[in-house]
Amino acid sequence: MVARFLLGVVLTAAVLTACGTGAGGQRSHPATPAAGAPASAVARSTAAGSTATCAQQYHAWQNGPAHSAIISFEAAQQALADESSSGTPALIAAAMHILGQRAATLASFPVPACADPNGYFAALLSRIGTVTGEVGPGATLTILQQAINQLDSVFSLESDFTAEVKQTTGS
């Protein structure tokens, strides 16, 4: 069960990085603005007088203020994957707690509405935060597996988000 949840979370990370960053958070899309570039700079970089396209807004989100939160979220996912293989409940619970914190931080940088009009990504982060928030430091492996089972909805939200971003941004 732990592996199934982690696969979904890792897939979410892939969605976040596929269009904008590669390994180590380096930009991989040639049209992606520089990290930290404000949305207004993206808008100015388009044709004179036009506004930023949804794809440009999404890439600016990925590589702007949300960038470090995305990297931290990915690191928390990897830590949970690493700790879950240990089979040690205290380590898994701690990693879940950190993942919940990182999901909350990332939620403070909403995906541009044009790229996620149905709010799938916010719902995904909220679901992760809710479930990880219910896991205490003394959780047993059984409780941890129950929490992971509750995250099944993350898989459908992830695929909905992926499809929506592809449709709205052309990425």
mmCIF file of the C-alpha atoms, coordinates in Angstrom:
data_MODEL
# 
_entry.id   MODEL 
# 
loop_
_atom_site.group_PDB 
_atom_site.id 
_atom_site.type_symbol 
_atom_site.label_atom_id 
_atom_site.label_alt_id 
_atom_site.label_comp_id 
_atom_site.label_asym_id 
_atom_site.label_entity_id 
_atom_site.label_seq_id 
_atom_site.pdbx_PDB_ins_code 
_atom_site.Cartn_x 
_atom_site.Cartn_y 
_atom_site.Cartn_z 
_atom_site.occupancy 
_atom_site.B_iso_or_equiv 
_atom_site.pdbx_formal_charge 
_atom_site.auth_seq_id 
_atom_site.auth_comp_id 
_atom_site.auth_asym_id 
_atom_site.auth_atom_id 
_atom_site.pdbx_PDB_model_num 
ATOM 1   C CA . MET A 1 1   ? 0.000   0.000  0.000   1.00 0.00 ? 1   MET A CA 1 
ATOM 2   C CA . VAL A 1 2   ? 2.767   2.428  0.853   1.00 0.00 ? 2   VAL A CA 1 
ATOM 3   C CA . ALA A 1 3   ? 4.348   1.872  -2.546  1.00 0.00 ? 3   ALA A CA 1 
ATOM 4   C CA . ARG A 1 4   ? 1.029   2.512  -4.330  1.00 0.00 ? 4   ARG A CA 1 
ATOM 5   C CA . PHE A 1 5   ? 0.556   5.855  -2.575  1.00 0.00 ? 5   PHE A CA 1 
ATOM 6   C CA . LEU A 1 6   ? 4.143   6.863  -3.217  1.00 0.00 ? 6   LEU A CA 1 
ATOM 7   C CA . LEU A 1 7   ? 3.819   6.097  -6.909  1.00 0.00 ? 7   LEU A CA 1 
ATOM 8   C CA . GLY A 1 8   ? 0.882   8.505  -7.105  1.00 0.00 ? 8   GLY A CA 1 
ATOM 9   C CA . VAL A 1 9   ? 2.739   11.207 -5.224  1.00 0.00 ? 9   VAL A CA 1 
ATOM 10  C CA . VAL A 1 10  ? 5.823   10.752 -7.395  1.00 0.00 ? 10  VAL A CA 1 
ATOM 11  C CA . LEU A 1 11  ? 3.611   11.032 -10.464 1.00 0.00 ? 11  LEU A CA 1 
ATOM 12  C CA . THR A 1 12  ? 2.324   14.317 -9.080  1.00 0.00 ? 12  THR A CA 1 
ATOM 13  C CA . ALA A 1 13  ? 5.897   15.517 -8.821  1.00 0.00 ? 13  ALA A CA 1 
ATOM 14  C CA . ALA A 1 14  ? 6.429   14.521 -12.430 1.00 0.00 ? 14  ALA A CA 1 
ATOM 15  C CA . VAL A 1 15  ? 3.478   16.679 -13.459 1.00 0.00 ? 15  VAL A CA 1 
ATOM 16  C CA . LEU A 1 16  ? 4.940   19.611 -11.569 1.00 0.00 ? 16  LEU A CA 1 
ATOM 17  C CA . THR A 1 17  ? 8.346   19.259 -13.157 1.00 0.00 ? 17  THR A CA 1 
ATOM 18  C CA . ALA A 1 18  ? 7.623   17.861 -16.630 1.00 0.00 ? 18  ALA A CA 1 
ATOM 19  C CA . CYS A 1 19  ? 7.086   21.191 -18.297 1.00 0.00 ? 19  CYS A CA 1 
ATOM 20  C CA . GLY A 1 20  ? 9.379   23.409 -16.309 1.00 0.00 ? 20  GLY A CA 1 
ATOM 21  C CA . THR A 1 21  ? 12.212  21.761 -14.442 1.00 0.00 ? 21  THR A CA 1 
ATOM 22  C CA . GLY A 1 22  ? 14.425  18.761 -14.716 1.00 0.00 ? 22  GLY A CA 1 
ATOM 23  C CA . ALA A 1 23  ? 16.573  16.926 -12.232 1.00 0.00 ? 23  ALA A CA 1 
ATOM 24  C CA . GLY A 1 24  ? 17.709  19.092 -9.381  1.00 0.00 ? 24  GLY A CA 1 
ATOM 25  C CA . GLY A 1 25  ? 15.151  21.757 -10.181 1.00 0.00 ? 25  GLY A CA 1 
ATOM 26  C CA . GLN A 1 26  ? 16.953  23.009 -13.286 1.00 0.00 ? 26  GLN A CA 1 
ATOM 27  C CA . ARG A 1 27  ? 14.791  24.494 -16.015 1.00 0.00 ? 27  ARG A CA 1 
ATOM 28  C CA . SER A 1 28  ? 14.271  22.098 -18.925 1.00 0.00 ? 28  SER A CA 1 
ATOM 29  C CA . HIS A 1 29  ? 11.776  23.996 -21.063 1.00 0.00 ? 29  HIS A CA 1 
ATOM 30  C CA . PRO A 1 30  ? 13.522  26.547 -23.268 1.00 0.00 ? 30  PRO A CA 1 
ATOM 31  C CA . ALA A 1 31  ? 10.591  28.972 -23.179 1.00 0.00 ? 31  ALA A CA 1 
ATOM 32  C CA . THR A 1 32  ? 10.360  28.894 -19.402 1.00 0.00 ? 32  THR A CA 1 
ATOM 33  C CA . PRO A 1 33  ? 11.142  32.230 -17.771 1.00 0.00 ? 33  PRO A CA 1 
ATOM 34  C CA . ALA A 1 34  ? 13.988  32.531 -15.315 1.00 0.00 ? 34  ALA A CA 1 
ATOM 35  C CA . ALA A 1 35  ? 13.333  31.261 -11.806 1.00 0.00 ? 35  ALA A CA 1 
ATOM 36  C CA . GLY A 1 36  ? 11.752  33.944 -9.696  1.00 0.00 ? 36  GLY A CA 1 
ATOM 37  C CA . ALA A 1 37  ? 10.585  35.978 -12.672 1.00 0.00 ? 37  ALA A CA 1 
ATOM 38  C CA . PRO A 1 38  ? 7.368   37.728 -11.736 1.00 0.00 ? 38  PRO A CA 1 
ATOM 39  C CA . ALA A 1 39  ? 4.261   37.061 -13.780 1.00 0.00 ? 39  ALA A CA 1 
ATOM 40  C CA . SER A 1 40  ? 4.377   40.660 -14.998 1.00 0.00 ? 40  SER A CA 1 
ATOM 41  C CA . ALA A 1 41  ? 7.773   39.980 -16.546 1.00 0.00 ? 41  ALA A CA 1 
ATOM 42  C CA . VAL A 1 42  ? 6.333   36.979 -18.338 1.00 0.00 ? 42  VAL A CA 1 
ATOM 43  C CA . ALA A 1 43  ? 3.522   39.115 -19.665 1.00 0.00 ? 43  ALA A CA 1 
ATOM 44  C CA . ARG A 1 44  ? 5.988   41.738 -20.883 1.00 0.00 ? 44  ARG A CA 1 
ATOM 45  C CA . SER A 1 45  ? 8.078   39.059 -22.576 1.00 0.00 ? 45  SER A CA 1 
ATOM 46  C CA . THR A 1 46  ? 5.187   38.145 -24.857 1.00 0.00 ? 46  THR A CA 1 
ATOM 47  C CA . ALA A 1 47  ? 4.229   40.186 -27.870 1.00 0.00 ? 47  ALA A CA 1 
ATOM 48  C CA . ALA A 1 48  ? 3.713   43.871 -27.125 1.00 0.00 ? 48  ALA A CA 1 
ATOM 49  C CA . GLY A 1 49  ? 0.330   44.565 -25.585 1.00 0.00 ? 49  GLY A CA 1 
ATOM 50  C CA . SER A 1 50  ? -0.660  40.917 -25.196 1.00 0.00 ? 50  SER A CA 1 
ATOM 51  C CA . THR A 1 51  ? -1.107  39.057 -21.941 1.00 0.00 ? 51  THR A CA 1 
ATOM 52  C CA . ALA A 1 52  ? 0.652   35.894 -20.886 1.00 0.00 ? 52  ALA A CA 1 
ATOM 53  C CA . THR A 1 53  ? -0.807  32.678 -22.210 1.00 0.00 ? 53  THR A CA 1 
ATOM 54  C CA . CYS A 1 54  ? -1.985  30.034 -19.787 1.00 0.00 ? 54  CYS A CA 1 
ATOM 55  C CA . ALA A 1 55  ? 1.113   27.965 -20.552 1.00 0.00 ? 55  ALA A CA 1 
ATOM 56  C CA . GLN A 1 56  ? 3.327   30.955 -19.757 1.00 0.00 ? 56  GLN A CA 1 
ATOM 57  C CA . GLN A 1 57  ? 1.441   31.585 -16.514 1.00 0.00 ? 57  GLN A CA 1 
ATOM 58  C CA . TYR A 1 58  ? 1.796   27.934 -15.542 1.00 0.00 ? 58  TYR A CA 1 
ATOM 59  C CA . HIS A 1 59  ? 5.521   27.898 -16.302 1.00 0.00 ? 59  HIS A CA 1 
ATOM 60  C CA . ALA A 1 60  ? 5.951   31.154 -14.371 1.00 0.00 ? 60  ALA A CA 1 
ATOM 61  C CA . TRP A 1 61  ? 4.163   29.535 -11.416 1.00 0.00 ? 61  TRP A CA 1 
ATOM 62  C CA . GLN A 1 62  ? 6.445   26.489 -11.592 1.00 0.00 ? 62  GLN A CA 1 
ATOM 63  C CA . ASN A 1 63  ? 9.621   28.519 -11.749 1.00 0.00 ? 63  ASN A CA 1 
ATOM 64  C CA . GLY A 1 64  ? 8.607   31.584 -9.768  1.00 0.00 ? 64  GLY A CA 1 
ATOM 65  C CA . PRO A 1 65  ? 7.642   31.848 -6.119  1.00 0.00 ? 65  PRO A CA 1 
ATOM 66  C CA . ALA A 1 66  ? 6.297   28.268 -6.017  1.00 0.00 ? 66  ALA A CA 1 
ATOM 67  C CA . HIS A 1 67  ? 9.568   26.775 -7.239  1.00 0.00 ? 67  HIS A CA 1 
ATOM 68  C CA . SER A 1 68  ? 11.216  26.231 -3.860  1.00 0.00 ? 68  SER A CA 1 
ATOM 69  C CA . ALA A 1 69  ? 7.944   24.890 -2.398  1.00 0.00 ? 69  ALA A CA 1 
ATOM 70  C CA . ILE A 1 70  ? 7.746   22.394 -5.282  1.00 0.00 ? 70  ILE A CA 1 
ATOM 71  C CA . ILE A 1 71  ? 11.337  21.265 -4.647  1.00 0.00 ? 71  ILE A CA 1 
ATOM 72  C CA . SER A 1 72  ? 10.640  20.901 -0.898  1.00 0.00 ? 72  SER A CA 1 
ATOM 73  C CA . PHE A 1 73  ? 7.445   18.948 -1.607  1.00 0.00 ? 73  PHE A CA 1 
ATOM 74  C CA . GLU A 1 74  ? 9.359   16.600 -3.909  1.00 0.00 ? 74  GLU A CA 1 
ATOM 75  C CA . ALA A 1 75  ? 12.042  16.113 -1.249  1.00 0.00 ? 75  ALA A CA 1 
ATOM 76  C CA . ALA A 1 76  ? 9.360   15.235 1.308   1.00 0.00 ? 76  ALA A CA 1 
ATOM 77  C CA . GLN A 1 77  ? 7.902   12.702 -1.128  1.00 0.00 ? 77  GLN A CA 1 
ATOM 78  C CA . GLN A 1 78  ? 11.305  11.107 -1.550  1.00 0.00 ? 78  GLN A CA 1 
ATOM 79  C CA . ALA A 1 79  ? 11.836  11.053 2.219   1.00 0.00 ? 79  ALA A CA 1 
ATOM 80  C CA . LEU A 1 80  ? 8.505   9.288  2.679   1.00 0.00 ? 80  LEU A CA 1 
ATOM 81  C CA . ALA A 1 81  ? 9.469   6.766  0.004   1.00 0.00 ? 81  ALA A CA 1 
ATOM 82  C CA . ASP A 1 82  ? 12.792  6.154  1.725   1.00 0.00 ? 82  ASP A CA 1 
ATOM 83  C CA . GLU A 1 83  ? 11.303  5.865  5.201   1.00 0.00 ? 83  GLU A CA 1 
ATOM 84  C CA . SER A 1 84  ? 8.427   3.645  4.105   1.00 0.00 ? 84  SER A CA 1 
ATOM 85  C CA . SER A 1 85  ? 10.896  1.057  2.909   1.00 0.00 ? 85  SER A CA 1 
ATOM 86  C CA . SER A 1 86  ? 12.360  0.989  6.419   1.00 0.00 ? 86  SER A CA 1 
ATOM 87  C CA . GLY A 1 87  ? 9.122   -0.376 7.845   1.00 0.00 ? 87  GLY A CA 1 
ATOM 88  C CA . THR A 1 88  ? 9.685   1.702  10.992  1.00 0.00 ? 88  THR A CA 1 
ATOM 89  C CA . PRO A 1 89  ? 6.384   3.321  11.992  1.00 0.00 ? 89  PRO A CA 1 
ATOM 90  C CA . ALA A 1 90  ? 7.956   6.316  13.770  1.00 0.00 ? 90  ALA A CA 1 
ATOM 91  C CA . LEU A 1 91  ? 10.054  7.191  10.714  1.00 0.00 ? 91  LEU A CA 1 
ATOM 92  C CA . ILE A 1 92  ? 7.127   6.772  8.330   1.00 0.00 ? 92  ILE A CA 1 
ATOM 93  C CA . ALA A 1 93  ? 4.876   8.883  10.573  1.00 0.00 ? 93  ALA A CA 1 
ATOM 94  C CA . ALA A 1 94  ? 7.515   11.622 10.763  1.00 0.00 ? 94  ALA A CA 1 
ATOM 95  C CA . ALA A 1 95  ? 7.933   11.578 6.987   1.00 0.00 ? 95  ALA A CA 1 
ATOM 96  C CA . MET A 1 96  ? 4.147   11.761 6.533   1.00 0.00 ? 96  MET A CA 1 
ATOM 97  C CA . HIS A 1 97  ? 4.011   14.732 8.899   1.00 0.00 ? 97  HIS A CA 1 
ATOM 98  C CA . ILE A 1 98  ? 6.699   16.541 6.902   1.00 0.00 ? 98  ILE A CA 1 
ATOM 99  C CA . LEU A 1 99  ? 4.899   15.749 3.641   1.00 0.00 ? 99  LEU A CA 1 
ATOM 100 C CA . GLY A 1 100 ? 1.733   17.286 5.083   1.00 0.00 ? 100 GLY A CA 1 
ATOM 101 C CA . GLN A 1 101 ? 3.640   20.432 6.068   1.00 0.00 ? 101 GLN A CA 1 
ATOM 102 C CA . ARG A 1 102 ? 5.196   20.706 2.621   1.00 0.00 ? 102 ARG A CA 1 
ATOM 103 C CA . ALA A 1 103 ? 1.794   20.168 0.965   1.00 0.00 ? 103 ALA A CA 1 
ATOM 104 C CA . ALA A 1 104 ? 0.410   23.043 3.057   1.00 0.00 ? 104 ALA A CA 1 
ATOM 105 C CA . THR A 1 105 ? 3.305   25.271 2.033   1.00 0.00 ? 105 THR A CA 1 
ATOM 106 C CA . LEU A 1 106 ? 2.849   24.424 -1.640  1.00 0.00 ? 106 LEU A CA 1 
ATOM 107 C CA . ALA A 1 107 ? -0.893  25.090 -1.323  1.00 0.00 ? 107 ALA A CA 1 
ATOM 108 C CA . SER A 1 108 ? -0.052  28.688 -0.443  1.00 0.00 ? 108 SER A CA 1 
ATOM 109 C CA . PHE A 1 109 ? 1.156   29.071 -4.041  1.00 0.00 ? 109 PHE A CA 1 
ATOM 110 C CA . PRO A 1 110 ? -1.967  28.215 -6.057  1.00 0.00 ? 110 PRO A CA 1 
ATOM 111 C CA . VAL A 1 111 ? -1.670  26.989 -9.615  1.00 0.00 ? 111 VAL A CA 1 
ATOM 112 C CA . PRO A 1 112 ? -2.931  29.660 -12.043 1.00 0.00 ? 112 PRO A CA 1 
ATOM 113 C CA . ALA A 1 113 ? -6.698  29.269 -12.372 1.00 0.00 ? 113 ALA A CA 1 
ATOM 114 C CA . CYS A 1 114 ? -6.465  29.031 -16.155 1.00 0.00 ? 114 CYS A CA 1 
ATOM 115 C CA . ALA A 1 115 ? -4.311  25.894 -15.844 1.00 0.00 ? 115 ALA A CA 1 
ATOM 116 C CA . ASP A 1 116 ? -6.382  24.237 -13.111 1.00 0.00 ? 116 ASP A CA 1 
ATOM 117 C CA . PRO A 1 117 ? -9.901  25.705 -13.358 1.00 0.00 ? 117 PRO A CA 1 
ATOM 118 C CA . ASN A 1 118 ? -11.422 22.810 -11.410 1.00 0.00 ? 118 ASN A CA 1 
ATOM 119 C CA . GLY A 1 119 ? -8.956  23.118 -8.529  1.00 0.00 ? 119 GLY A CA 1 
ATOM 120 C CA . TYR A 1 120 ? -7.691  19.538 -8.712  1.00 0.00 ? 120 TYR A CA 1 
ATOM 121 C CA . PHE A 1 121 ? -4.209  20.425 -7.487  1.00 0.00 ? 121 PHE A CA 1 
ATOM 122 C CA . ALA A 1 122 ? -5.504  22.309 -4.440  1.00 0.00 ? 122 ALA A CA 1 
ATOM 123 C CA . ALA A 1 123 ? -7.814  19.365 -3.691  1.00 0.00 ? 123 ALA A CA 1 
ATOM 124 C CA . LEU A 1 124 ? -4.903  16.940 -4.020  1.00 0.00 ? 124 LEU A CA 1 
ATOM 125 C CA . LEU A 1 125 ? -2.753  18.953 -1.604  1.00 0.00 ? 125 LEU A CA 1 
ATOM 126 C CA . SER A 1 126 ? -5.667  19.356 0.776   1.00 0.00 ? 126 SER A CA 1 
ATOM 127 C CA . ARG A 1 127 ? -6.296  15.606 0.785   1.00 0.00 ? 127 ARG A CA 1 
ATOM 128 C CA . ILE A 1 128 ? -2.636  14.906 1.499   1.00 0.00 ? 128 ILE A CA 1 
ATOM 129 C CA . GLY A 1 129 ? -2.684  17.487 4.307   1.00 0.00 ? 129 GLY A CA 1 
ATOM 130 C CA . THR A 1 130 ? -5.835  16.077 5.875   1.00 0.00 ? 130 THR A CA 1 
ATOM 131 C CA . VAL A 1 131 ? -4.658  12.491 5.894   1.00 0.00 ? 131 VAL A CA 1 
ATOM 132 C CA . THR A 1 132 ? -1.120  13.207 7.017   1.00 0.00 ? 132 THR A CA 1 
ATOM 133 C CA . GLY A 1 133 ? -2.475  15.487 9.734   1.00 0.00 ? 133 GLY A CA 1 
ATOM 134 C CA . GLU A 1 134 ? -4.437  12.586 11.199  1.00 0.00 ? 134 GLU A CA 1 
ATOM 135 C CA . VAL A 1 135 ? -1.309  10.478 11.680  1.00 0.00 ? 135 VAL A CA 1 
ATOM 136 C CA . GLY A 1 136 ? 0.310   10.931 15.062  1.00 0.00 ? 136 GLY A CA 1 
ATOM 137 C CA . PRO A 1 137 ? 3.947   10.277 15.942  1.00 0.00 ? 137 PRO A CA 1 
ATOM 138 C CA . GLY A 1 138 ? 3.011   7.049  17.749  1.00 0.00 ? 138 GLY A CA 1 
ATOM 139 C CA . ALA A 1 139 ? 1.059   5.583  14.821  1.00 0.00 ? 139 ALA A CA 1 
ATOM 140 C CA . THR A 1 140 ? 1.320   1.872  14.252  1.00 0.00 ? 140 THR A CA 1 
ATOM 141 C CA . LEU A 1 141 ? 2.100   0.402  10.868  1.00 0.00 ? 141 LEU A CA 1 
ATOM 142 C CA . THR A 1 142 ? -1.579  -0.608 10.615  1.00 0.00 ? 142 THR A CA 1 
ATOM 143 C CA . ILE A 1 143 ? -2.701  2.983  11.227  1.00 0.00 ? 143 ILE A CA 1 
ATOM 144 C CA . LEU A 1 144 ? -0.179  4.235  8.694   1.00 0.00 ? 144 LEU A CA 1 
ATOM 145 C CA . GLN A 1 145 ? -1.483  1.792  6.102   1.00 0.00 ? 145 GLN A CA 1 
ATOM 146 C CA . GLN A 1 146 ? -5.048  2.921  6.824   1.00 0.00 ? 146 GLN A CA 1 
ATOM 147 C CA . ALA A 1 147 ? -3.969  6.524  6.286   1.00 0.00 ? 147 ALA A CA 1 
ATOM 148 C CA . ILE A 1 148 ? -2.356  5.592  3.019   1.00 0.00 ? 148 ILE A CA 1 
ATOM 149 C CA . ASN A 1 149 ? -5.524  3.787  1.968   1.00 0.00 ? 149 ASN A CA 1 
ATOM 150 C CA . GLN A 1 150 ? -7.416  7.046  2.517   1.00 0.00 ? 150 GLN A CA 1 
ATOM 151 C CA . LEU A 1 151 ? -5.128  8.692  -0.006  1.00 0.00 ? 151 LEU A CA 1 
ATOM 152 C CA . ASP A 1 152 ? -6.546  6.634  -2.864  1.00 0.00 ? 152 ASP A CA 1 
ATOM 153 C CA . SER A 1 153 ? -8.432  9.727  -3.995  1.00 0.00 ? 153 SER A CA 1 
ATOM 154 C CA . VAL A 1 154 ? -5.063  11.339 -4.694  1.00 0.00 ? 154 VAL A CA 1 
ATOM 155 C CA . PHE A 1 155 ? -4.648  9.074  -7.730  1.00 0.00 ? 155 PHE A CA 1 
ATOM 156 C CA . SER A 1 156 ? -7.820  10.276 -9.426  1.00 0.00 ? 156 SER A CA 1 
ATOM 157 C CA . LEU A 1 157 ? -7.077  13.897 -8.545  1.00 0.00 ? 157 LEU A CA 1 
ATOM 158 C CA . GLU A 1 158 ? -3.552  13.553 -9.918  1.00 0.00 ? 158 GLU A CA 1 
ATOM 159 C CA . SER A 1 159 ? -4.773  12.149 -13.217 1.00 0.00 ? 159 SER A CA 1 
ATOM 160 C CA . ASP A 1 160 ? -7.517  14.800 -13.423 1.00 0.00 ? 160 ASP A CA 1 
ATOM 161 C CA . PHE A 1 161 ? -4.954  17.538 -12.752 1.00 0.00 ? 161 PHE A CA 1 
ATOM 162 C CA . THR A 1 162 ? -2.542  16.125 -15.314 1.00 0.00 ? 162 THR A CA 1 
ATOM 163 C CA . ALA A 1 163 ? -5.220  15.966 -17.987 1.00 0.00 ? 163 ALA A CA 1 
ATOM 164 C CA . GLU A 1 164 ? -6.465  19.436 -17.168 1.00 0.00 ? 164 GLU A CA 1 
ATOM 165 C CA . VAL A 1 165 ? -3.013  21.024 -17.325 1.00 0.00 ? 165 VAL A CA 1 
ATOM 166 C CA . LYS A 1 166 ? -2.294  19.316 -20.637 1.00 0.00 ? 166 LYS A CA 1 
ATOM 167 C CA . GLN A 1 167 ? -5.576  20.589 -22.023 1.00 0.00 ? 167 GLN A CA 1 
ATOM 168 C CA . THR A 1 168 ? -5.328  24.143 -20.700 1.00 0.00 ? 168 THR A CA 1 
ATOM 169 C CA . THR A 1 169 ? -1.645  24.764 -21.344 1.00 0.00 ? 169 THR A CA 1 
ATOM 170 C CA . GLY A 1 170 ? -0.987  22.518 -24.313 1.00 0.00 ? 170 GLY A CA 1 
ATOM 171 C CA . SER A 1 171 ? 1.909   20.996 -22.368 1.00 0.00 ? 171 SER A CA 1 
# 
